[in-house]
Amino acid sequence: MEGVRPPTPIAGDAGRRDGSIAIVVLTHNRMHLLRKCAENVLSRTSTATQEIVIWNNGSGDGTGRYLDALDDPRLAIVHHSTNIGQNAYARAFAMTSADYLIDLDDDVVNAPPRWDEILLDAFRRLPTIGLLSADLEDDPHDLATHYRHRVYEYTATEINGLQLLLGPTGGACAITSRELYDRVGGFRERKKHVFFLEDEAYVLDLQSLGYGAAVLADLRVLHTGGSFYSTEPKEKEEFWRRRNRTIARKEVVKRVLFRLPFFRSLNAQFSWCVPPS
């Protein structure tokens, strides 16, 4: 690690239980998106957000100079010498002490005022939800948005006056509590991988404790990921190639199984897997 700029100390912040929020943003060679994230998302947080950690994963595009020029007493800036990818989440959240934790992608470039407060208020009203994610605006160039609006299937429901979507829940802009985060051991590190789905692993850990995940339909943010907006790191591209190959192989196996007598009815009874598309 090359350097850390700590935030301005807040009196009485050790072990506090005041409903405060810590936000972690990881970034790598996407200064043009990070700037929008800082100006249109981080700057619109409420007073509930007391800590913001931006982890610079070995960027070489001027990100370091941009971050060092930011003036916000809540900011802690980490300049890491190499790109350790998603592994930085565990290390960055370990630097914080707030009651609630928000995982925010650097390519989330627009959000309504006090979006963090909206997310926190909803999360507190959902005692069975361990990870609550903001919904995504429909952007034609964003891959995550494409899956959210055109591929994944969600069940719309209302709980305690909140409009929720139950289905795949990512971590582009998502909140959890420190209590749950500590109980499951936090975000994992994978020494052999730079890019992996840390949010997917976290949701599985939460499910082992009986908690679910959901998307808050009442809050939408703009996500601008993928090759249209920036150059993807080779580690991320390789991850998706491996994952897509694995999914394709599983689909072949499922098609064979669903041709067997009685398998479809048994699967409907025991929910072993999703039928092949």
PELINWO-V811167 format. One record per residue. RES is the residue in three letters. PHI is phi in whole degrees, -180 to 180 (* if undefined). PSI is psi as a letter, one per 40 degrees, with the letter a starting at -180 (999 if undefined). Layout:
res->RES phi->PHI psi->PSI
res->RES phi->PHI psi->PSI
This chain:
res->MET phi->* psi->h
res->GLU phi->-90 psi->d
res->GLY phi->-174 psi->i
res->VAL phi->-132 psi->h
res->ARG phi->-105 psi->h
res->PRO phi->-74 psi->i
res->PRO phi->-74 psi->i
res->THR phi->-68 psi->h
res->PRO phi->-58 psi->i
res->ILE phi->-110 psi->h
res->ALA phi->-59 psi->h
res->GLY phi->72 psi->f
res->ASP phi->-85 psi->e
res->ALA phi->-70 psi->h
res->GLY phi->64 psi->f
res->ARG phi->-72 psi->i
res->ARG phi->-137 psi->g
res->ASP phi->-122 psi->e
res->GLY phi->76 psi->f
res->SER phi->-77 psi->i
res->ILE phi->-122 psi->i
res->ALA phi->-117 psi->h
res->ILE phi->-113 psi->h
res->VAL phi->-118 psi->h
res->VAL phi->-125 psi->h
res->LEU phi->-101 psi->i
res->THR phi->-146 psi->i
res->HIS phi->-152 psi->h
res->ASN phi->55 psi->f
res->ARG phi->-136 psi->f
res->MET phi->-59 psi->d
res->HIS phi->-65 psi->d
res->LEU phi->-84 psi->d
res->LEU phi->-58 psi->d
res->ARG phi->-60 psi->d
res->LYS phi->-66 psi->d
res->CYS phi->-62 psi->d
res->ALA phi->-66 psi->d
res->GLU phi->-77 psi->d
res->ASN phi->-110 psi->e
res->VAL phi->-126 psi->c
res->LEU phi->-63 psi->d
res->SER phi->-71 psi->e
res->ARG phi->-100 psi->e
res->THR phi->-76 psi->i
res->SER phi->-89 psi->a
res->THR phi->-71 psi->e
res->ALA phi->-66 psi->d
res->THR phi->-79 psi->h
res->GLN phi->-107 psi->e
res->GLU phi->-137 psi->h
res->ILE phi->-133 psi->h
res->VAL phi->-108 psi->h
res->ILE phi->-110 psi->h
res->TRP phi->-104 psi->h
res->ASN phi->-89 psi->h
res->ASN phi->-85 psi->g
res->GLY phi->63 psi->f
res->SER phi->-68 psi->i
res->GLY phi->-123 psi->f
res->ASP phi->-113 psi->e
res->GLY phi->96 psi->e
res->THR phi->-58 psi->d
res->GLY phi->-59 psi->d
res->ARG phi->-65 psi->d
res->TYR phi->-63 psi->d
res->LEU phi->-64 psi->d
res->ASP phi->-67 psi->e
res->ALA phi->-88 psi->e
res->LEU phi->-71 psi->i
res->ASP phi->-124 psi->g
res->ASP phi->-147 psi->h
res->PRO phi->-62 psi->e
res->ARG phi->-82 psi->e
res->LEU phi->-80 psi->h
res->ALA phi->-120 psi->h
res->ILE phi->-110 psi->h
res->VAL phi->-115 psi->h
res->HIS phi->-106 psi->h
res->HIS phi->-95 psi->i
res->SER phi->-70 psi->d
res->THR phi->-132 psi->i
res->ASN phi->-88 psi->h
res->ILE phi->-99 psi->e
res->GLY phi->58 psi->b
res->GLN phi->-66 psi->e
res->ASN phi->-60 psi->d
res->ALA phi->-70 psi->d
res->TYR phi->-58 psi->d
res->ALA phi->-60 psi->d
res->ARG phi->-72 psi->d
res->ALA phi->-71 psi->d
res->PHE phi->-66 psi->d
res->ALA phi->-66 psi->e
res->MET phi->-83 psi->e
res->THR phi->-107 psi->i
res->SER phi->-135 psi->e
res->ALA phi->-67 psi->i
res->ASP phi->-73 psi->d
res->TYR phi->-127 psi->i
res->LEU phi->-123 psi->h
res->ILE phi->-119 psi->h
res->ASP phi->-94 psi->h
res->LEU phi->-124 psi->h
res->ASP phi->-72 psi->i
res->ASP phi->-71 psi->e
res->ASP phi->-99 psi->e
res->VAL phi->-86 psi->h
res->VAL phi->-115 psi->e
res->ASN phi->-157 psi->i
res->ALA phi->-157 psi->i
res->PRO phi->-73 psi->i
res->PRO phi->-57 psi->h
res->ARG phi->60 psi->f
res->TRP phi->-61 psi->d
res->ASP phi->-65 psi->d
res->GLU phi->-67 psi->d
res->ILE phi->-62 psi->d
res->LEU phi->-66 psi->d
res->LEU phi->-65 psi->d
res->ASP phi->-60 psi->d
res->ALA phi->-66 psi->d
res->PHE phi->-60 psi->d
res->ARG phi->-67 psi->d
res->ARG phi->-92 psi->e
res->LEU phi->-126 psi->g
res->PRO phi->-66 psi->e
res->THR phi->-99 psi->e
res->ILE phi->-101 psi->h
res->GLY phi->-99 psi->d
res->LEU phi->-140 psi->h
res->LEU phi->-121 psi->h
res->SER phi->-111 psi->i
res->ALA phi->-69 psi->i
res->ASP phi->-75 psi->i
res->LEU phi->-112 psi->h
res->GLU phi->-62 psi->i
res->ASP phi->-80 psi->h
res->ASP phi->-109 psi->h
res->PRO phi->-68 psi->e
res->HIS phi->-104 psi->e
res->ASP phi->-96 psi->h
res->LEU phi->-68 psi->d
res->ALA phi->-61 psi->d
res->THR phi->-66 psi->d
res->HIS phi->-58 psi->d
res->TYR phi->-67 psi->d
res->ARG phi->-61 psi->d
res->HIS phi->-97 psi->e
res->ARG phi->-130 psi->e
res->VAL phi->-121 psi->d
res->TYR phi->-68 psi->i
res->GLU phi->-107 psi->h
res->TYR phi->-123 psi->i
res->THR phi->-107 psi->h
res->ALA phi->-80 psi->h
res->THR phi->-149 psi->i
res->GLU phi->-122 psi->h
res->ILE phi->-131 psi->h
res->ASN phi->51 psi->f
res->GLY phi->80 psi->e
res->LEU phi->-107 psi->h
res->GLN phi->-89 psi->h
res->LEU phi->-122 psi->i
res->LEU phi->-120 psi->h
res->LEU phi->-101 psi->h
res->GLY phi->164 psi->a
res->PRO phi->-55 psi->h
res->THR phi->-124 psi->h
res->GLY phi->-95 psi->i
res->GLY phi->-112 psi->f
res->ALA phi->-61 psi->d
res->CYS phi->-155 psi->g
res->ALA phi->-139 psi->i
res->ILE phi->-118 psi->i
res->THR phi->-143 psi->i
res->SER phi->-100 psi->i
res->ARG phi->-64 psi->d
res->GLU phi->-58 psi->d
res->LEU phi->-69 psi->d
res->TYR phi->-58 psi->d
res->ASP phi->-70 psi->d
res->ARG phi->-64 psi->d
res->VAL phi->-92 psi->e
res->GLY phi->89 psi->e
res->GLY phi->73 psi->a
res->PHE phi->-72 psi->i
res->ARG phi->-84 psi->i
res->GLU phi->-112 psi->i
res->ARG phi->-127 psi->h
res->LYS phi->-60 psi->d
res->LYS phi->-90 psi->e
res->HIS phi->-130 psi->i
res->VAL phi->-92 psi->d
res->PHE phi->-112 psi->h
res->PHE phi->-161 psi->i
res->LEU phi->-91 psi->g
res->GLU phi->-65 psi->d
res->ASP phi->-70 psi->d
res->GLU phi->-63 psi->d
res->ALA phi->-64 psi->d
res->TYR phi->-65 psi->d
res->VAL phi->-62 psi->d
res->LEU phi->-62 psi->d
res->ASP phi->-64 psi->d
res->LEU phi->-64 psi->d
res->GLN phi->-62 psi->d
res->SER phi->-66 psi->e
res->LEU phi->-98 psi->e
res->GLY phi->93 psi->e
res->TYR phi->-103 psi->i
res->GLY phi->-109 psi->a
res->ALA phi->-133 psi->i
res->ALA phi->-155 psi->i
res->VAL phi->-106 psi->h
res->LEU phi->-86 psi->h
res->ALA phi->-68 psi->e
res->ASP phi->-76 psi->e
res->LEU phi->-134 psi->h
res->ARG phi->-122 psi->h
res->VAL phi->-125 psi->i
res->LEU phi->-99 psi->h
res->HIS phi->-110 psi->h
res->THR phi->-127 psi->g
res->GLY phi->-97 psi->i
res->GLY phi->95 psi->i
res->SER phi->-70 psi->e
res->PHE phi->-66 psi->d
res->TYR phi->-100 psi->d
res->SER phi->-162 psi->i
res->THR phi->-80 psi->h
res->GLU phi->-77 psi->h
res->PRO phi->-61 psi->i
res->LYS phi->-61 psi->d
res->GLU phi->-65 psi->d
res->LYS phi->-70 psi->d
res->GLU phi->-62 psi->d
res->GLU phi->-66 psi->d
res->PHE phi->-58 psi->d
res->TRP phi->-69 psi->d
res->ARG phi->-63 psi->d
res->ARG phi->-63 psi->d
res->ARG phi->-65 psi->d
res->ASN phi->-66 psi->d
res->ARG phi->-64 psi->d
res->THR phi->-63 psi->d
res->ILE phi->-62 psi->d
res->ALA phi->-63 psi->d
res->ARG phi->-64 psi->d
res->LYS phi->-65 psi->d
res->GLU phi->-63 psi->d
res->VAL phi->-62 psi->d
res->VAL phi->-63 psi->d
res->LYS phi->-63 psi->d
res->ARG phi->-62 psi->d
res->VAL phi->-67 psi->d
res->LEU phi->-63 psi->d
res->PHE phi->-74 psi->e
res->ARG phi->-86 psi->e
res->LEU phi->-75 psi->i
res->PRO phi->-57 psi->h
res->PHE phi->73 psi->e
res->PHE phi->-65 psi->d
res->ARG phi->-62 psi->d
res->SER phi->-69 psi->d
res->LEU phi->-67 psi->d
res->ASN phi->-65 psi->d
res->ALA phi->-63 psi->d
res->GLN phi->-77 psi->d
res->PHE phi->-107 psi->e
res->SER phi->54 psi->f
res->TRP phi->-69 psi->d
res->CYS phi->-157 psi->i
res->VAL phi->-79 psi->h
res->PRO phi->-56 psi->i
res->PRO phi->-63 psi->i
res->SER phi->-78 psi->999
